[in-house]
């Protein structure tokens, strides 16, 4: 019988961000718990999910990857608290609601905010949630492409309600994150060229200089640890 070598467990940390009510918690729960709950309370501070997935890496090795996914509140009053969770994050998922145009219109601000808080080699992707609601969709693919054109960022359309492309999105990003970590590629997020828009290259520009993780952590409550609170 053929034997296969399995690598040791790899740990990756993700943050899921976006405006209130775009479906961040539903996406995380759908991926980590395989369930969708209507009328989920808005996250108070930070929520958390974890899951181990398996895949073959670029060398054909089997990989066990433990994903720690931080669901950050979209409420303005929790911004200072949630900033701490970007420290050492390997990827950020910026979520907007395809049926609420106002959440789409805040994407540019969110992209620059996230780019400022993440380390330079972290991945960033934009996620349009509620792709199953075609009748109430308020943003066209052409508008999304035009907005993302100045950036080099992956875009996914998913549905937490129907589980459409949620699994494949997290797996795809994890494989890219793992490949970047194993290859030690600086600025790995720029290599994540897969996109809904025929793999178009979209360079990230205009973001302020990145602060070190220690500087960012110190800015949160004078260096104290930040704690999350699960919504009731």
VONU-624049 format. One record per residue (C-alpha): residue in one letter; residue number from 1; x, z, y; chain. Coordinates in pm, 1 decimal. Layout:
// residues N
<r resn="A" resi="NUM" u="X" w="Z" v="Y" chain="A"/>
...
END
This chain:
// residues 232
<r resn="X" resi="1" u="0.0" w="0.0" v="0.0" chain="A"/>
<r resn="X" resi="2" u="134.9" w="-91.7" v="340.6" chain="A"/>
<r resn="X" resi="3" u="217.1" w="196.6" v="569.9" chain="A"/>
<r resn="X" resi="4" u="157.4" w="189.7" v="941.8" chain="A"/>
<r resn="X" resi="5" u="351.6" w="402.5" v="1189.2" chain="A"/>
<r resn="X" resi="6" u="129.5" w="580.6" v="1438.8" chain="A"/>
<r resn="X" resi="7" u="268.1" w="684.9" v="1775.1" chain="A"/>
<r resn="X" resi="8" u="224.4" w="1036.7" v="1906.2" chain="A"/>
<r resn="X" resi="9" u="-74.7" w="1111.3" v="2126.1" chain="A"/>
<r resn="X" resi="10" u="-57.3" w="958.7" v="2473.4" chain="A"/>
<r resn="X" resi="11" u="-238.2" w="1141.6" v="2753.3" chain="A"/>
<r resn="X" resi="12" u="-384.8" w="959.8" v="3053.1" chain="A"/>
<r resn="X" resi="13" u="-576.3" w="1093.6" v="3349.2" chain="A"/>
<r resn="X" resi="14" u="-840.8" w="890.1" v="3534.7" chain="A"/>
<r resn="X" resi="15" u="-1049.1" w="957.1" v="3845.4" chain="A"/>
<r resn="X" resi="16" u="-1393.0" w="805.0" v="3899.0" chain="A"/>
<r resn="X" resi="17" u="-1494.1" w="787.4" v="4265.9" chain="A"/>
<r resn="X" resi="18" u="-1770.3" w="641.4" v="4482.2" chain="A"/>
<r resn="X" resi="19" u="-2069.7" w="725.5" v="4697.5" chain="A"/>
<r resn="X" resi="20" u="-2339.7" w="971.5" v="4589.9" chain="A"/>
<r resn="X" resi="21" u="-2581.6" w="831.3" v="4330.2" chain="A"/>
<r resn="X" resi="22" u="-2388.1" w="520.7" v="4222.5" chain="A"/>
<r resn="X" resi="23" u="-2379.7" w="636.7" v="3859.5" chain="A"/>
<r resn="X" resi="24" u="-2030.6" w="785.8" v="3822.2" chain="A"/>
<r resn="X" resi="25" u="-2146.1" w="1074.0" v="3603.9" chain="A"/>
<r resn="X" resi="26" u="-2360.6" w="841.7" v="3392.7" chain="A"/>
<r resn="X" resi="27" u="-2062.9" w="610.1" v="3333.3" chain="A"/>
<r resn="X" resi="28" u="-1839.4" w="897.2" v="3226.3" chain="A"/>
<r resn="X" resi="29" u="-2103.0" w="1047.4" v="2997.0" chain="A"/>
<r resn="X" resi="30" u="-2186.9" w="711.7" v="2845.7" chain="A"/>
<r resn="X" resi="31" u="-1822.1" w="656.0" v="2756.7" chain="A"/>
<r resn="X" resi="32" u="-1733.6" w="1011.1" v="2647.6" chain="A"/>
<r resn="X" resi="33" u="-2062.5" w="1122.4" v="2490.4" chain="A"/>
<r resn="X" resi="34" u="-2240.6" w="791.2" v="2413.5" chain="A"/>
<r resn="X" resi="35" u="-2554.3" w="900.3" v="2594.4" chain="A"/>
<r resn="X" resi="36" u="-2746.3" w="813.1" v="2907.9" chain="A"/>
<r resn="X" resi="37" u="-2963.1" w="1068.3" v="3086.5" chain="A"/>
<r resn="X" resi="38" u="-3206.9" w="975.2" v="3361.6" chain="A"/>
<r resn="X" resi="39" u="-3200.8" w="1170.4" v="3688.2" chain="A"/>
<r resn="X" resi="40" u="-2859.9" w="1330.9" v="3640.0" chain="A"/>
<r resn="X" resi="41" u="-2800.7" w="1591.3" v="3915.2" chain="A"/>
<r resn="X" resi="42" u="-2541.7" w="1491.2" v="4172.9" chain="A"/>
<r resn="X" resi="43" u="-2196.8" w="1625.1" v="4088.7" chain="A"/>
<r resn="X" resi="44" u="-2103.7" w="1938.7" v="4279.9" chain="A"/>
<r resn="X" resi="45" u="-1728.5" w="1923.2" v="4337.9" chain="A"/>
<r resn="X" resi="46" u="-1586.7" w="1781.5" v="4013.0" chain="A"/>
<r resn="X" resi="47" u="-1713.3" w="1709.7" v="3662.7" chain="A"/>
<r resn="X" resi="48" u="-1495.8" w="1631.5" v="3362.2" chain="A"/>
<r resn="X" resi="49" u="-1506.2" w="1433.8" v="3039.4" chain="A"/>
<r resn="X" resi="50" u="-1253.0" w="1360.4" v="2767.1" chain="A"/>
<r resn="X" resi="51" u="-1222.7" w="1126.8" v="2471.1" chain="A"/>
<r resn="X" resi="52" u="-955.5" w="999.4" v="2233.2" chain="A"/>
<r resn="X" resi="53" u="-948.2" w="624.5" v="2163.8" chain="A"/>
<r resn="X" resi="54" u="-734.4" w="417.3" v="1929.9" chain="A"/>
<r resn="X" resi="55" u="-586.5" w="71.3" v="1976.4" chain="A"/>
<r resn="X" resi="56" u="-287.5" w="-147.6" v="1895.2" chain="A"/>
<r resn="X" resi="57" u="-28.9" w="-171.8" v="2168.8" chain="A"/>
<r resn="X" resi="58" u="183.6" w="-471.7" v="2273.9" chain="A"/>
<r resn="X" resi="59" u="429.4" w="-399.3" v="1988.1" chain="A"/>
<r resn="X" resi="60" u="156.9" w="-382.6" v="1725.0" chain="A"/>
<r resn="X" resi="61" u="177.8" w="-3.8" v="1697.0" chain="A"/>
<r resn="X" resi="62" u="-134.5" w="204.4" v="1655.7" chain="A"/>
<r resn="X" resi="63" u="-189.0" w="428.0" v="1956.2" chain="A"/>
<r resn="X" resi="64" u="-397.0" w="743.3" v="1999.5" chain="A"/>
<r resn="X" resi="65" u="-478.0" w="786.2" v="2368.4" chain="A"/>
<r resn="X" resi="66" u="-645.6" w="1099.0" v="2503.2" chain="A"/>
<r resn="X" resi="67" u="-831.9" w="1017.3" v="2823.8" chain="A"/>
<r resn="X" resi="68" u="-907.3" w="1292.7" v="3073.7" chain="A"/>
<r resn="X" resi="69" u="-1166.5" w="1154.9" v="3314.5" chain="A"/>
<r resn="X" resi="70" u="-1240.8" w="1336.4" v="3640.0" chain="A"/>
<r resn="X" resi="71" u="-1578.6" w="1256.4" v="3793.4" chain="A"/>
<r resn="X" resi="72" u="-1535.0" w="1329.1" v="4164.6" chain="A"/>
<r resn="X" resi="73" u="-1828.7" w="1412.2" v="4389.0" chain="A"/>
<r resn="X" resi="74" u="-1919.9" w="1150.1" v="4647.3" chain="A"/>
<r resn="X" resi="75" u="-2034.8" w="1410.7" v="4897.6" chain="A"/>
<r resn="X" resi="76" u="-1833.6" w="1422.6" v="5217.5" chain="A"/>
<r resn="X" resi="77" u="-1809.4" w="1802.6" v="5215.6" chain="A"/>
<r resn="X" resi="78" u="-1616.2" w="1793.3" v="4886.0" chain="A"/>
<r resn="X" resi="79" u="-1357.6" w="1533.6" v="4995.7" chain="A"/>
<r resn="X" resi="80" u="-1087.4" w="1794.1" v="5062.4" chain="A"/>
<r resn="X" resi="81" u="-1138.9" w="1950.3" v="4718.9" chain="A"/>
<r resn="X" resi="82" u="-1143.5" w="1622.2" v="4525.3" chain="A"/>
<r resn="X" resi="83" u="-825.2" w="1489.9" v="4689.5" chain="A"/>
<r resn="X" resi="84" u="-622.6" w="1718.2" v="4461.0" chain="A"/>
<r resn="X" resi="85" u="-739.9" w="1535.6" v="4148.8" chain="A"/>
<r resn="X" resi="86" u="-561.3" w="1214.1" v="4245.0" chain="A"/>
<r resn="X" resi="87" u="-229.5" w="1383.8" v="4174.2" chain="A"/>
<r resn="X" resi="88" u="-73.9" w="1223.4" v="3865.5" chain="A"/>
<r resn="X" resi="89" u="-383.0" w="1009.8" v="3799.8" chain="A"/>
<r resn="X" resi="90" u="-296.4" w="697.4" v="3601.0" chain="A"/>
<r resn="X" resi="91" u="-599.6" w="498.8" v="3716.4" chain="A"/>
<r resn="X" resi="92" u="-889.7" w="513.4" v="3958.4" chain="A"/>
<r resn="X" resi="93" u="-1233.3" w="358.0" v="3908.5" chain="A"/>
<r resn="X" resi="94" u="-1408.0" w="294.1" v="4241.7" chain="A"/>
<r resn="X" resi="95" u="-1779.6" w="264.8" v="4160.1" chain="A"/>
<r resn="X" resi="96" u="-2057.3" w="114.2" v="4369.9" chain="A"/>
<r resn="X" resi="97" u="-2424.2" w="46.1" v="4299.3" chain="A"/>
<r resn="X" resi="98" u="-2516.0" w="-322.7" v="4270.0" chain="A"/>
<r resn="X" resi="99" u="-2871.6" w="-235.5" v="4376.9" chain="A"/>
<r resn="X" resi="100" u="-2770.6" w="-38.8" v="4689.6" chain="A"/>
<r resn="X" resi="101" u="-2596.7" w="-256.2" v="4943.9" chain="A"/>
<r resn="X" resi="102" u="-2484.0" w="41.5" v="5153.2" chain="A"/>
<r resn="X" resi="103" u="-2250.0" w="153.3" v="4872.2" chain="A"/>
<r resn="X" resi="104" u="-2094.9" w="-194.0" v="4859.8" chain="A"/>
<r resn="X" resi="105" u="-2036.1" w="-191.1" v="5235.4" chain="A"/>
<r resn="X" resi="106" u="-1822.1" w="123.3" v="5202.1" chain="A"/>
<r resn="X" resi="107" u="-1588.5" w="-27.2" v="4941.5" chain="A"/>
<r resn="X" resi="108" u="-1309.6" w="-130.2" v="5178.8" chain="A"/>
<r resn="X" resi="109" u="-1285.6" w="223.1" v="5317.9" chain="A"/>
<r resn="X" resi="110" u="-1282.6" w="367.2" v="4966.1" chain="A"/>
<r resn="X" resi="111" u="-1012.4" w="126.6" v="4844.9" chain="A"/>
<r resn="X" resi="112" u="-774.5" w="221.8" v="5124.6" chain="A"/>
<r resn="X" resi="113" u="-849.2" w="592.0" v="5078.4" chain="A"/>
<r resn="X" resi="114" u="-779.2" w="575.2" v="4705.4" chain="A"/>
<r resn="X" resi="115" u="-463.1" w="366.7" v="4751.3" chain="A"/>
<r resn="X" resi="116" u="-332.4" w="626.7" v="4995.2" chain="A"/>
<r resn="X" resi="117" u="-388.7" w="915.2" v="4752.6" chain="A"/>
<r resn="X" resi="118" u="-267.1" w="758.5" v="4426.8" chain="A"/>
<r resn="X" resi="119" u="93.2" w="712.8" v="4318.1" chain="A"/>
<r resn="X" resi="120" u="222.8" w="354.5" v="4370.3" chain="A"/>
<r resn="X" resi="121" u="222.7" w="271.7" v="3996.9" chain="A"/>
<r resn="X" resi="122" u="-137.2" w="382.4" v="3933.7" chain="A"/>
<r resn="X" resi="123" u="-405.5" w="127.7" v="3848.8" chain="A"/>
<r resn="X" resi="124" u="-709.6" w="69.0" v="4069.6" chain="A"/>
<r resn="X" resi="125" u="-1026.6" w="-112.5" v="3969.3" chain="A"/>
<r resn="X" resi="126" u="-1363.3" w="-164.0" v="4135.5" chain="A"/>
<r resn="X" resi="127" u="-1676.6" w="-119.4" v="3924.2" chain="A"/>
<r resn="X" resi="128" u="-2020.9" w="-258.9" v="4003.2" chain="A"/>
<r resn="X" resi="129" u="-2269.4" w="-38.9" v="3814.4" chain="A"/>
<r resn="X" resi="130" u="-2633.0" w="-113.1" v="3717.3" chain="A"/>
<r resn="X" resi="131" u="-2570.6" w="-474.9" v="3619.6" chain="A"/>
<r resn="X" resi="132" u="-2888.2" w="-458.5" v="3407.6" chain="A"/>
<r resn="X" resi="133" u="-3109.3" w="-443.2" v="3720.8" chain="A"/>
<r resn="X" resi="134" u="-3105.4" w="-810.9" v="3815.2" chain="A"/>
<r resn="X" resi="135" u="-3440.9" w="-790.7" v="3992.5" chain="A"/>
<r resn="X" resi="136" u="-3320.9" w="-528.0" v="4239.2" chain="A"/>
<r resn="X" resi="137" u="-2964.0" w="-646.1" v="4275.5" chain="A"/>
<r resn="X" resi="138" u="-2866.1" w="-656.9" v="4644.7" chain="A"/>
<r resn="X" resi="139" u="-2507.0" w="-785.7" v="4627.1" chain="A"/>
<r resn="X" resi="140" u="-2405.7" w="-1132.5" v="4506.9" chain="A"/>
<r resn="X" resi="141" u="-2092.0" w="-1215.2" v="4306.1" chain="A"/>
<r resn="X" resi="142" u="-1979.0" w="-1434.6" v="4596.0" chain="A"/>
<r resn="X" resi="143" u="-1997.3" w="-1141.7" v="4838.7" chain="A"/>
<r resn="X" resi="144" u="-1799.3" w="-920.6" v="4603.1" chain="A"/>
<r resn="X" resi="145" u="-1534.0" w="-1186.9" v="4559.1" chain="A"/>
<r resn="X" resi="146" u="-1504.7" w="-1232.8" v="4935.0" chain="A"/>
<r resn="X" resi="147" u="-1465.6" w="-860.1" v="4995.4" chain="A"/>
<r resn="X" resi="148" u="-1201.0" w="-817.4" v="4724.6" chain="A"/>
<r resn="X" resi="149" u="-1008.2" w="-1130.9" v="4819.6" chain="A"/>
<r resn="X" resi="150" u="-754.8" w="-939.4" v="5037.0" chain="A"/>
<r resn="X" resi="151" u="-679.0" w="-701.5" v="4748.5" chain="A"/>
<r resn="X" resi="152" u="-514.9" w="-723.4" v="4405.7" chain="A"/>
<r resn="X" resi="153" u="-771.4" w="-518.6" v="4218.9" chain="A"/>
<r resn="X" resi="154" u="-959.5" w="-568.0" v="3894.3" chain="A"/>
<r resn="X" resi="155" u="-1338.4" w="-592.6" v="3918.6" chain="A"/>
<r resn="X" resi="156" u="-1586.1" w="-505.8" v="3640.7" chain="A"/>
<r resn="X" resi="157" u="-1964.2" w="-520.8" v="3628.4" chain="A"/>
<r resn="X" resi="158" u="-2115.6" w="-268.3" v="3390.1" chain="A"/>
<r resn="X" resi="159" u="-2434.3" w="-80.7" v="3312.9" chain="A"/>
<r resn="X" resi="160" u="-2425.3" w="286.8" v="3221.0" chain="A"/>
<r resn="X" resi="161" u="-2794.2" w="267.5" v="3125.9" chain="A"/>
<r resn="X" resi="162" u="-2752.7" w="-9.3" v="2868.6" chain="A"/>
<r resn="X" resi="163" u="-2385.8" w="67.6" v="2788.5" chain="A"/>
<r resn="X" resi="164" u="-2300.7" w="-292.5" v="2879.8" chain="A"/>
<r resn="X" resi="165" u="-1921.3" w="-336.6" v="2910.3" chain="A"/>
<r resn="X" resi="166" u="-1858.4" w="36.3" v="2965.7" chain="A"/>
<r resn="X" resi="167" u="-1658.8" w="73.0" v="2644.3" chain="A"/>
<r resn="X" resi="168" u="-1460.7" w="-246.6" v="2695.1" chain="A"/>
<r resn="X" resi="169" u="-1378.8" w="-155.8" v="3056.2" chain="A"/>
<r resn="X" resi="170" u="-1223.5" w="180.8" v="2973.3" chain="A"/>
<r resn="X" resi="171" u="-1039.8" w="34.9" v="2675.3" chain="A"/>
<r resn="X" resi="172" u="-904.2" w="-258.2" v="2874.6" chain="A"/>
<r resn="X" resi="173" u="-775.0" w="-34.9" v="3153.2" chain="A"/>
<r resn="X" resi="174" u="-622.5" w="209.9" v="2903.3" chain="A"/>
<r resn="X" resi="175" u="-435.0" w="-68.1" v="2724.9" chain="A"/>
<r resn="X" resi="176" u="-300.3" w="-190.2" v="3060.4" chain="A"/>
<r resn="X" resi="177" u="-205.4" w="161.5" v="3169.8" chain="A"/>
<r resn="X" resi="178" u="-31.6" w="223.7" v="2836.4" chain="A"/>
<r resn="X" resi="179" u="157.7" w="-105.5" v="2855.0" chain="A"/>
<r resn="X" resi="180" u="273.6" w="-25.2" v="3208.2" chain="A"/>
<r resn="X" resi="181" u="384.5" w="324.8" v="3108.3" chain="A"/>
<r resn="X" resi="182" u="571.6" w="202.1" v="2800.2" chain="A"/>
<r resn="X" resi="183" u="740.8" w="-76.5" v="2992.6" chain="A"/>
<r resn="X" resi="184" u="810.3" w="151.2" v="3294.6" chain="A"/>
<r resn="X" resi="185" u="685.5" w="-117.8" v="3530.5" chain="A"/>
<r resn="X" resi="186" u="691.2" w="-11.9" v="3897.2" chain="A"/>
<r resn="X" resi="187" u="363.9" w="-90.1" v="4071.1" chain="A"/>
<r resn="X" resi="188" u="189.2" w="-157.3" v="3741.8" chain="A"/>
<r resn="X" resi="189" u="-149.3" w="-190.0" v="3909.4" chain="A"/>
<r resn="X" resi="190" u="-37.1" w="-522.7" v="4060.9" chain="A"/>
<r resn="X" resi="191" u="3.5" w="-656.4" v="3706.8" chain="A"/>
<r resn="X" resi="192" u="-358.3" w="-584.0" v="3617.4" chain="A"/>
<r resn="X" resi="193" u="-472.4" w="-935.9" v="3702.4" chain="A"/>
<r resn="X" resi="194" u="-781.7" w="-963.9" v="3482.0" chain="A"/>
<r resn="X" resi="195" u="-1087.6" w="-1007.7" v="3700.2" chain="A"/>
<r resn="X" resi="196" u="-1447.6" w="-1121.2" v="3685.8" chain="A"/>
<r resn="X" resi="197" u="-1333.0" w="-1388.0" v="3929.7" chain="A"/>
<r resn="X" resi="198" u="-1126.5" w="-1602.0" v="3692.5" chain="A"/>
<r resn="X" resi="199" u="-827.2" w="-1370.7" v="3714.3" chain="A"/>
<r resn="X" resi="200" u="-769.5" w="-1432.6" v="4083.7" chain="A"/>
<r resn="X" resi="201" u="-468.3" w="-1257.6" v="4236.7" chain="A"/>
<r resn="X" resi="202" u="-572.0" w="-1019.0" v="4516.6" chain="A"/>
<r resn="X" resi="203" u="-280.3" w="-831.4" v="4684.8" chain="A"/>
<r resn="X" resi="204" u="-348.2" w="-480.4" v="4815.1" chain="A"/>
<r resn="X" resi="205" u="-246.8" w="-465.6" v="5180.4" chain="A"/>
<r resn="X" resi="206" u="-285.8" w="-246.3" v="5483.8" chain="A"/>
<r resn="X" resi="207" u="-286.0" w="94.5" v="5316.6" chain="A"/>
<r resn="X" resi="208" u="-88.0" w="375.8" v="5483.4" chain="A"/>
<r resn="X" resi="209" u="240.3" w="499.2" v="5323.7" chain="A"/>
<r resn="X" resi="210" u="179.8" w="704.3" v="5010.7" chain="A"/>
<r resn="X" resi="211" u="260.1" w="1074.6" v="5024.6" chain="A"/>
<r resn="X" resi="212" u="436.7" w="1248.8" v="4741.2" chain="A"/>
<r resn="X" resi="213" u="227.6" w="1438.2" v="4485.8" chain="A"/>
<r resn="X" resi="214" u="371.3" w="1767.8" v="4613.4" chain="A"/>
<r resn="X" resi="215" u="275.7" w="1688.4" v="4973.5" chain="A"/>
<r resn="X" resi="216" u="-78.3" w="1592.1" v="4872.1" chain="A"/>
<r resn="X" resi="217" u="-120.0" w="1904.6" v="4656.6" chain="A"/>
<r resn="X" resi="218" u="4.0" w="2126.8" v="4940.2" chain="A"/>
<r resn="X" resi="219" u="-252.9" w="1970.0" v="5173.1" chain="A"/>
<r resn="X" resi="220" u="-532.0" w="2098.1" v="4946.8" chain="A"/>
<r resn="X" resi="221" u="-595.9" w="2462.6" v="5038.8" chain="A"/>
<r resn="X" resi="222" u="-230.5" w="2527.3" v="5121.3" chain="A"/>
<r resn="X" resi="223" u="-107.7" w="2445.7" v="4771.9" chain="A"/>
<r resn="X" resi="224" u="-364.6" w="2648.7" v="4578.9" chain="A"/>
<r resn="X" resi="225" u="-505.7" w="2503.5" v="4259.7" chain="A"/>
<r resn="X" resi="226" u="-834.2" w="2316.2" v="4305.8" chain="A"/>
<r resn="X" resi="227" u="-1125.6" w="2396.6" v="4077.6" chain="A"/>
<r resn="X" resi="228" u="-1424.8" w="2181.7" v="3990.1" chain="A"/>
<r resn="X" resi="229" u="-1785.3" w="2286.4" v="3966.9" chain="A"/>
<r resn="X" resi="230" u="-2033.5" w="2122.5" v="3734.0" chain="A"/>
<r resn="X" resi="231" u="-2374.2" w="2041.1" v="3879.0" chain="A"/>
<r resn="X" resi="232" u="-2663.5" w="2244.6" v="3748.4" chain="A"/>
END
